[in-house]
Amino acid sequence: MDFRVKDFNVRLRTIRLWELIIAVIISFFLTGFVEGYFNISSSELEYILFFCFMMVFFLIATYGTTGFNKDVNDLFKASSILRVLILAISNMFVAIFIQSMFFSLDSIFNMVNSISLPLLDVVNGSSNPLIFLIEMFSAIIIAPISEELFFRGVLFNRLKIRKGFVFGLIVSSVIFGLCHLNYPDHISHVIYTCIMGMTLCILYSRTDNLLLNMVVHSFYNLLSYLIAYTPLQYLLLGDDFGSLMGLMLLASLIFIPVYIIYFAIKLK
C-alpha cells in the first residue's frame, strides 16, 4: 500500500494482494484464538470477529485518506438513490428466480418456515432478541462494509490492474460467490451472489465510490433478510401482488444480464 496517496479510493488500489492475504491469515488466527479463549460457538460471532480484525487492517491501510465528504454527498444525489434501488431490488428478484430454479417457491417457503421467523419469535418472546440484533447487524452493517472493502476495494482492483477489467470482474465475483457456499441454499446462493458481485464491480468502476457499493449491498441484505425471515415474504410473493411481482421479476431478468454484458464490454 502507498501511504503517499491521500484519496481513499485510490489508496485502496495500492493495497497489494499479498498484503491482503497476510491480513486474512492474521485475522483468521486471531479469530480462532478469541473463539477458543471465550468458547464462542456462534458462526455469526465468528464472522463478526474475523471482519472486525480485517477492519483494523483496512483502517491502518487507509489511515490519513480524504475524499469521504464527496463520496457521502454523492450518496444523496437522485441518480445515486435510483441506482441503489434498481440494483438492490433487481438483484433480489434475480436471486428469487435462481432459487426457484433449484427449489419450487413452495419449497423455499417450507424451508424458510421450517427454520423460523426470527422477528416474530423476538416479538412473542420465544427467541433471544440479542441474537436477532447480532444477525441483523452482521447482515446489514458488517457484511456490506467488510465485503466491499475486501472484494471490490482490493481484490477486484488488483486483479483489474494486473489482468484487465473483465478478468477482475469475473474472478473476484466468482470468489465472492464461493465464499457464500455455506449458506442453506448452497449452489443457488453462490450463483446469484456471483451475479450480484459483477453488478457491484461495475457500479464501483462507474462511480469510484465504494460507499455507494456498501449502501446497495446493505439494502440488498436488508431485503433478503426481511423476505426470508419475516412475513414480508407472503406480501411480496403472495397472490395479492403476483402480477406486479411477475413484471418486476421479468424486468430484472432482462436488466441485470444486459447491465453486466453492456458495461463489461464498455469498460474493458
N, C-alpha and C positions, 0 to 999 in steps of 0.2 A: 504494500500500500504506500501511496505517496502523500505524506503529510504536508507537502508544499501546496497541494491542490486544496482550495478552500470551498469550492462548490460541492454540496452534499452529493448530488447525483453523479458528478464527475469523479469524486473521491471513491465512490463505490466501484467504479470501473477500474480503479487502480489496485483493488484488492486481488491478489493472486490466488489461484486455485489451491496451491499448496498451503497458503496461509489459512484458507477456509477449512481445508482438511485437518490441519493441526488443531484448529479451534473446535471442530466436530469431535475429534478424538479426546481432547481435554475435557470438553463438556460431557461426553459420554462417560468417562471415568469418574468425574466429579458427581454426576447424577447417580451412578452406581454406588459411590461411597455414601452419599447422603441417604439414598434409598435403603442401603443396608444398615446404616447407623441408626436411622429413625424408624426402621422396619416399615417402610412405605410399600403398600401393595396396590395402590390405585394407579392405573395406566394414565389417567388424566393428570394426576400429580406428577408422575414421572415425565410426561410430555412437557408440563409447565416448567419443571425444574431444568430439564435439558435446554429449553429455549431461553430460560432466564440466564443460564450460563452463556448461551450463544449471544444473548443481548449485550452481555458485558463486553464480548469481543467486538460487536458492532459499535457499541458506544466508544470504545477505545479507537476503533478503526476510523470513525467519523468525527472524532473529537476536533473541535475548532472549526467545523464547516459552517457555511452560511447558505442562504437560499431558501430557508424554510418559509419566510414571510410570503415570498412569491408563490411557492407551492401551496401554502394554505389558502391564499387569496384565490388561486386558480380553482380550488375545490368548490367555491361558491358561485362560480360562473354558471350560467344557464346551460352552456354546452357540456360542462363537466357533470352537472347533475343529470342531464339527459344520458350521458354515456354510462354513468353508474347504474341508472335504472334499466337501460336497454341491455347492457352486458350481463348484469346480475340476473335479471328476470329471464332473458333468453337462454343463458347457460342453465338456469334452473329447469326450464322446460325441456332442454336437450337431455339433462340428467334424468328427468322423469321418463322420457321416451326410451332412453337406453336401458334404464331399469326394467321398463315394460318389455323390452326385447328378451330379457333374461327371466323375468318373472311377470306373470299377469298382474294387473293392477290389484286384483283381489288378493293375490299372494303377497304383494307389497303391503297392503293394508293389514293382512293377517300377521305378517312378520313384525310390523310395527306394533300392532296391538298386543302381540304375544310378549313384546319387550316391556311395554307400559307407556303411559303418557306422563312423563315426569312432572310437567307443570301442574296437571290435575292432582297428581299424588302429593305434591307440596301443598296445594290448596286444601286438600282434605286431611292433611296431617299424617299421611301414611309413608311419607318419604322425607329424608333429611334435606331441608332447604339449603344447607351449606354445600352439599354435593351438587345440587342443581345449579347453584350460583357458580361453583367452580367449573362445571361443564360449560355453562354459558360463557363465562369469562374466557375460558380456553378457546372456545369455538369462535367467538366474536371479536376478541381483542388479541389474545396471544398468537393464535394461528395466522391471522392476516398480517400482522406486523412482522413476525419472525419468518414466515414462509416467503413473503415478498422480498424481504431483505436477502434471504438465502438464495431462493430460486431465480428471481428476476434481477435483483440488485447486483448479485455477484456471479452466480453460475451462468445465467443467460448472457450477461455482459461479457464474461471472459470467453465463453465458447463462441460468441459472435465475433469478438475481436480476433480470435485465433482462426476460426474456420468459416466465418460468414454468418449472415443473418439466419438463413434457412436452417443451417446446421444447429445453431444455438437455439432456435425456436423449437425444433423437433426434439433434440436430445434433452434439453432442460425440462421440457414438458413431459416427456416420457419418464424421466427420473422423478419428476413431481408426482406423476400418476402412480408409479410403482411404490412410492413412499406411503401411499394410502391403501396398500394391498391388505392391511389387517382389518379393514372395515367389514361389516357384516355382509355386504353385497359383493365383496371381493372384486372379481374381474370387471363387472359393470362400473364399479366405483373408480377403478383405475382408468377406464376408458373415458368417462365423462370428466374426470379430474384432469386428465391429459389434455382434453379439448379445451377445458377452461384455462389451463396453463398457457396454451397457444394464444388464446384471446388476450390474456394478461401480458404476455410478451409483446404482442402487437400494440396494445394500449400504452405500455411503457415506452416503446420505441417511438410512438407518435407524439407523446406528451412530455417525455423525460421528467415525469413527476411520479415518483414511487408512492407518494401519499395517496394519489388518486387510485392506484392499484390496490392499496390497502383498504380503501373505502369500498371499492367494488367487491373485493374478497370478503370483507366483513359483512356487507349487505347480503351477499350470496349465502354465506354461512348462516346468517340470521334466518333467511328464508328457509334454508334446508332444515334448520333446527325446528322452526315453527311448524313446517309441513310434516316433518317426521314424528314429532313428539307432542303435538298439541292438536286440538280439534280443528285447527285451520285446514288440515288435510281434507276433512269432509266437506268444508265450504268450497275449497278450490277445485277438488276433484270429484265432487258430487254432481248430481243431476241438475241442480239449480243453475249452475254456471257452465254446464257441459259444452254448450255451443261456443261461448266466448273463450273458454279454455282451449277448445279444439282449434279455433282460429289462431290463438296466440302460440299454440304448440306448432302449428303448420308454419307460421311466420318465423318462429325461432329456428326450426329445422332448415329453413331456407337461408335465413340471415347469417347464422353462425358459420356454416361452411363457406358461404360467399365471402364473408368478412375475413376469414382466415386465408383463403386462397388468394383473394384480391390483394391483400396487404402483404402476403408472403412474396408475391411476385413484385409488387411495387417497391417494397422496402429492401429487397435482397441486394 
